[in-house]
Amino acid sequence: MTGSDLFDIVVVGGGPVGLSTGWQAAARGRRTLVLDRHGFFNERCGTSGAERHWRLQYTQEDLFRLTLEALPRWRRLESLAERTLIHEIGSLWFGDVDVETNEGQIAETMRVMDRLDVRYEALTARDIERRFGFARLPGHYAGFLQPGGGTIDVRGTLAALYGLAQQEGCLLRGGERVLGLEPDADGVTVRTDRQTYRCAKVVLANGAEVNSLLTPLGRGLDIKLYEMALVSLRRRDQAVDFPFWFVFQQPTEEDTNLFYGFGRNPWSPSELVRLGPVFEVDPIAGADHTTGEPDPRHVTRLSTWVGNHLPALDPEPVRTSTCLAVLPGDLRRQFYLGLATDLVPDGGNIVLYSSGWGFKFVPLLGEVCVDLALHGSTEHDISRLAPTATQEAAR
Ligand SMILES: Cc1cc2nc3c(=O)[nH]c(=O)nc-3n(C[C@H](O)[C@H](O)[C@H](O)COP(=O)(O)OP(=O)(O)OC[C@H]3O[C@@H](n4cnc5c(N)ncnc54)[C@H](O)[C@@H]3O)c2cc1C
């Protein structure tokens, strides 16, 4: 092995979390390599599509505090990249305020916002109809608008992170797949389909495929993969616009009955807006089992809901696609983030992040992965997310 194959940190996966880690490790003076099997900016992983929901609010106070910690890190990223990445079009949560969903619960989230002194506007069903153009909402529906929420420019974020990683001297290699890891007491040997590297620490940021590298060494993570539908609809009236919205409803026998939608993309306005059902049903066997075709029943359910409640949109889908969602078996924990110490021998040299709705945390996740790689700990409270956290910790 030559000096050029030796690194302080090798990051597996060049999605937003891997790029954020690569950038911040290199900025801290570490010789860093990021590898991605499909190449950077690929649409085959958990980051396809143009936008993600930015929200401060979480029902779980520890996760809420993490979004508050992520916000200044987004602002720094925006300032370094000289572009807006979070567009504050507002975050509207409404529906049955007592229903518990994987996204959270409205009534309790309002109480947490009161405690943390985060401003929001409480709304009735009639307010929501009048202000945002929804129709025929059940009278008991209610909710809130959090004006600092909105939408994140996904492609802009990836471009910003890639550029900053390059600037800091991080090596970025696309089209190279990591096939296996061999951790030992002094570091990790990383075998790819092209060559072998040696490093002090590995950061696994390879999303849906994390277990392909962990399981052969010991224990994998309890995760499930879903191919989620993304649906673009046409606005009937170009003057009408929405905040990001999420409707909380009682589940049906077949699905979670949850829907969301974005307003106009401020960075690429068009007559289309993107919506989706959040149906965590029918998990797929692996990342290579995606079809790119959404389940037609899910698209129909979304269209029907829009036809009933959003007259400003033509419910006929103009475009559909899918995105790979990785979620923990125990949905309350939301994410896995930590050292692989209790999963595999010499796992203290492996940091891992996987699963959950993690885009909103990207600059923070990169920082925490570097903290863990360099010091084995971080100042941020990530106890709920530890790969070995018990169900108790995740409550
Ligand atoms: C439909 C949908 C909606 C979402 N909405 C939101 C939202 O509104 N708000 C939010 O905060 N989050 C949201 N998320 C979640 C968010 O998009 C993801 O958490 C985030 O994009 C994942 O980024 P990542 O870097 O962890 O993984 P990925 O983007 O999946 O990147 C992993 C990378 O690893 C590479 N890789 C895999 N195996 C290997 C290997 N062996 N060797 C080398 N490279 C490898 C892959 O090619 C891939 O590029 C949503 C997700 C979905 C699916």
The ligand as an SDF file (V2000), in Angstrom:
LIG
                    3D

 53 58  0  0  0  0  0  0  0  0999 V2000
  -39.6320   10.2360   -0.2380 C   0  0  0  0  0  0  0  0  0  0  0  0
  -38.6820   10.7960    0.7660 C   0  0  0  0  0  0  0  0  0  0  0  0
  -38.9590   12.0000    1.3600 C   0  0  0  0  0  0  0  0  0  0  0  0
  -38.0840   12.5300    2.3010 C   0  0  0  0  0  0  0  0  0  0  0  0
  -38.3930   13.7050    2.8730 N   0  0  0  0  0  0  0  0  0  0  0  0
  -37.5640   14.2480    3.7740 C   0  0  0  0  0  0  0  0  0  0  0  0
  -37.8680   15.5060    4.3120 C   0  0  0  0  0  0  0  0  0  0  0  0
  -38.8590   16.1210    3.9230 O   0  0  0  0  0  0  0  0  0  0  0  0
  -37.0290   16.0520    5.2360 N   0  0  0  0  0  0  0  0  0  0  0  0
  -35.8940   15.3840    5.6350 C   0  0  0  0  0  0  0  0  0  0  0  0
  -35.1700   15.9160    6.4800 O   0  0  0  0  0  0  0  0  0  0  0  0
  -35.5680   14.1760    5.1130 N   0  0  0  0  0  0  0  0  0  0  0  0
  -36.3690   13.6060    4.1960 C   0  0  0  0  0  0  0  0  0  0  0  0
  -36.0730   12.4150    3.6370 N   0  0  0  0  0  0  0  0  0  0  0  0
  -34.8580   11.7030    4.0720 C   0  0  0  0  0  0  0  0  0  0  0  0
  -33.6100   12.2310    3.3950 C   0  0  0  0  0  0  0  0  0  0  0  0
  -33.8380   12.4180    2.0310 O   0  0  0  0  0  0  0  0  0  0  0  0
  -32.4840   11.2330    3.6140 C   0  0  0  0  0  0  0  0  0  0  0  0
  -32.3270   11.0430    5.0260 O   0  0  0  0  0  0  0  0  0  0  0  0
  -31.1540   11.7020    3.0640 C   0  0  0  0  0  0  0  0  0  0  0  0
  -31.2980   12.2170    1.7550 O   0  0  0  0  0  0  0  0  0  0  0  0
  -30.2060   10.5010    3.0340 C   0  0  0  0  0  0  0  0  0  0  0  0
  -28.9150   10.9400    2.6980 O   0  0  0  0  0  0  0  0  0  0  0  0
  -27.6660    9.9770    2.9590 P   0  0  0  0  0  0  0  0  0  0  0  0
  -26.4490   10.7340    2.5550 O   0  0  0  0  0  0  0  0  0  0  0  0
  -27.7120    9.4060    4.3210 O   0  0  0  0  0  0  0  0  0  0  0  0
  -27.9090    8.7030    2.0330 O   0  0  0  0  0  0  0  0  0  0  0  0
  -28.0620    8.5440    0.4610 P   0  0  0  0  0  0  0  0  0  0  0  0
  -28.4260    9.8150   -0.1950 O   0  0  0  0  0  0  0  0  0  0  0  0
  -28.9200    7.3530    0.2540 O   0  0  0  0  0  0  0  0  0  0  0  0
  -26.5900    8.2290   -0.0160 O   0  0  0  0  0  0  0  0  0  0  0  0
  -25.9760    6.9970    0.1990 C   0  0  0  0  0  0  0  0  0  0  0  0
  -24.9130    6.8510   -0.8750 C   0  0  0  0  0  0  0  0  0  0  0  0
  -24.1220    5.7190   -0.5650 O   0  0  0  0  0  0  0  0  0  0  0  0
  -23.7210    5.1430   -1.7810 C   0  0  0  0  0  0  0  0  0  0  0  0
  -23.3230    3.7640   -1.4870 N   0  0  0  0  0  0  0  0  0  0  0  0
  -24.1130    2.7560   -1.0330 C   0  0  0  0  0  0  0  0  0  0  0  0
  -23.3870    1.6550   -0.8350 N   0  0  0  0  0  0  0  0  0  0  0  0
  -22.1020    1.9560   -1.1610 C   0  0  0  0  0  0  0  0  0  0  0  0
  -20.8940    1.2090   -1.1840 C   0  0  0  0  0  0  0  0  0  0  0  0
  -20.8660   -0.0780   -0.7940 N   0  0  0  0  0  0  0  0  0  0  0  0
  -19.7680    1.8260   -1.6220 N   0  0  0  0  0  0  0  0  0  0  0  0
  -19.7920    3.1400   -2.0070 C   0  0  0  0  0  0  0  0  0  0  0  0
  -20.9350    3.8840   -2.0090 N   0  0  0  0  0  0  0  0  0  0  0  0
  -22.0620    3.2940   -1.5820 C   0  0  0  0  0  0  0  0  0  0  0  0
  -24.9400    5.2760   -2.6810 C   0  0  0  0  0  0  0  0  0  0  0  0
  -24.5840    5.2380   -4.0550 O   0  0  0  0  0  0  0  0  0  0  0  0
  -25.5010    6.6380   -2.2570 C   0  0  0  0  0  0  0  0  0  0  0  0
  -25.0830    7.6700   -3.1350 O   0  0  0  0  0  0  0  0  0  0  0  0
  -36.8990   11.8390    2.6680 C   0  0  0  0  0  0  0  0  0  0  0  0
  -36.6060   10.6340    2.0660 C   0  0  0  0  0  0  0  0  0  0  0  0
  -37.4960   10.1060    1.1270 C   0  0  0  0  0  0  0  0  0  0  0  0
  -37.1630    8.8040    0.5170 C   0  0  0  0  0  0  0  0  0  0  0  0
  1  2  1  0
  2  3  1  0
  2 52  2  0
  3  4  2  0
  4  5  1  0
  4 50  1  0
  5  6  2  0
  6  7  1  0
  6 13  1  0
  7  8  2  0
  7  9  1  0
  9 10  1  0
 10 11  2  0
 10 12  1  0
 12 13  2  0
 13 14  1  0
 14 15  1  0
 14 50  1  0
 15 16  1  0
 16 17  1  0
 16 18  1  0
 18 19  1  0
 18 20  1  0
 20 21  1  0
 20 22  1  0
 22 23  1  0
 23 24  1  0
 24 25  2  0
 24 26  1  0
 24 27  1  0
 27 28  1  0
 28 29  2  0
 28 30  1  0
 28 31  1  0
 31 32  1  0
 32 33  1  0
 33 34  1  0
 33 48  1  0
 34 35  1  0
 35 36  1  0
 35 46  1  0
 36 37  1  0
 36 45  1  0
 37 38  2  0
 38 39  1  0
 39 40  1  0
 39 45  2  0
 40 41  1  0
 40 42  2  0
 42 43  1  0
 43 44  2  0
 44 45  1  0
 46 47  1  0
 46 48  1  0
 48 49  1  0
 50 51  2  0
 51 52  1  0
 52 53  1  0
M  END
$$$$
